[in-house]
Amino acid sequence: MRQYQLKQSSTLNLLTIGLYCLVLTTINIFLHETIFLAASLTVLTLLLLVRDQSRYQRLRLQDPTIVSLSNSTARIDLGHQDEHLQYERFSVFSNRWFLILQMRNQHASQNLMLVSDRFSSFNEYLNFRYLVGKMSRIQHVT
């Protein structure tokens, strides 16, 4: 069983901020004639941005998430603070820049977007990608 510590990604946080700025710019460009609607949507978008940033700061200060890969059973264990979940079924979607891990069990499902800065080193990220890809192929064969 191999364990990895995941921290909050500053890259994904910057991407989120950039998307919010794009939404705000789009609202103000296309709805500048209807001032009430533009102002309402701008306030709602800013409130969502503040909520996401406070959530990011809170999660960054908490303990890291521990992901355990069990190669023999093709199972993923996810532990955050006092909560530990086991996922028997999962799907992996990867490209050059990131990896999306969709995990499911009988009671819960969770998606993780993993980029290299969530790991302590780039080699650890590459090792994780290799092992989870190998486990995914084993899962689909059996």
JOZIPE-V242263 format. One record per backbone hydrogen bond with DSSP energy under -0.5 kcal/mol. CO is the residue of the C=O (numbers start at 0). NH is the residue of the N-H. E is the energy in kcal/mol with one decimal. If there is no record, write none. Layout:
CO_NH_E ; CO_NH_E
//
This chain:
1_68_-3.1 ; 3_5_-0.6 ; 3_66_-2.9 ; 5_64_-2.0 ; 7_9_-0.5 ; 8_12_-1.4 ; 9_13_-2.4 ; 10_14_-2.1 ; 11_15_-2.2 ; 12_16_-2.3 ; 13_17_-2.4 ; 14_18_-2.2 ; 15_19_-2.3 ; 16_20_-2.3 ; 17_21_-2.1 ; 18_22_-2.3 ; 19_23_-2.6 ; 20_24_-2.4 ; 21_25_-2.5 ; 22_26_-2.6 ; 23_27_-2.2 ; 24_28_-2.0 ; 25_29_-2.5 ; 26_30_-2.1 ; 32_34_-1.1 ; 33_37_-2.5 ; 34_38_-2.8 ; 35_39_-2.5 ; 36_40_-2.5 ; 37_41_-2.1 ; 38_42_-2.3 ; 39_43_-2.4 ; 40_44_-2.4 ; 41_45_-2.4 ; 42_46_-2.4 ; 43_47_-2.1 ; 44_48_-2.2 ; 45_49_-2.4 ; 46_50_-2.4 ; 47_51_-2.6 ; 48_52_-2.3 ; 49_53_-2.3 ; 50_54_-2.1 ; 51_55_-2.3 ; 52_56_-2.3 ; 53_57_-2.2 ; 54_58_-2.6 ; 55_59_-2.1 ; 56_60_-1.4 ; 57_61_-0.9 ; 64_5_-3.6 ; 64_66_-0.6 ; 65_67_-0.5 ; 65_78_-2.9 ; 66_3_-2.5 ; 67_69_-0.6 ; 67_76_-2.6 ; 68_1_-2.3 ; 68_70_-0.8 ; 69_73_-1.4 ; 69_74_-1.3 ; 74_69_-2.6 ; 75_86_-3.1 ; 76_67_-2.9 ; 77_84_-3.0 ; 78_65_-3.2 ; 79_82_-2.2 ; 81_83_-0.5 ; 82_79_-2.6 ; 84_77_-3.2 ; 85_87_-0.5 ; 86_75_-2.4 ; 88_103_-3.1 ; 90_101_-2.6 ; 92_99_-3.5 ; 97_94_-2.2 ; 98_100_-0.5 ; 98_113_-3.6 ; 99_92_-2.6 ; 99_101_-0.6 ; 100_102_-0.6 ; 100_111_-2.3 ; 101_90_-2.7 ; 102_109_-2.5 ; 103_87_-0.5 ; 103_88_-1.9 ; 107_104_-2.4 ; 109_102_-3.3 ; 111_100_-3.0 ; 111_113_-0.7 ; 112_114_-0.5 ; 113_98_-2.2 ; 114_117_-1.7 ; 115_118_-1.4 ; 117_6_-2.1 ; 120_124_-1.6 ; 121_125_-2.3 ; 122_126_-2.4 ; 123_127_-2.3 ; 124_128_-2.5 ; 125_129_-2.3 ; 126_130_-2.6 ; 127_131_-2.8 ; 128_132_-1.9 ; 129_133_-2.3 ; 130_134_-2.6 ; 131_135_-2.0 ; 132_136_-2.0 ; 133_137_-2.1 ; 134_138_-2.5 ; 135_139_-1.9 ; 136_140_-1.3 ; 137_141_-2.0
//
